[in-house]
């Protein structure tokens, strides 16, 4: 995967995450951010959305491997993972 792919493949995911982190205000006051109780809130959002991305990636890779009937090369696995334009529904573990 080229650097350009690395920089752009999950651009929609990044936009969704930024929108969620910025919230309705549209910005984070960085001075309040580090001095407030908000840090655990932001850590939780990032952890949840990282989980969503990896879970989606695992499903996409598994589907592609089943379709082809072979284990994919890591670069092919990355290509098989679609960017997210919306958060997946919350699932119970």
Buried (B, 14 or more C-beta within 10 A) or exposed (E): EEEEEEEEBBEBBBEBBEEBBEEEEEEBEEEEEEEEEEEEEBEEBEEBBEEBBEEBBEBBBEEBBEEEEEEBEEEBBBBBBBBBEEBEEEEEE
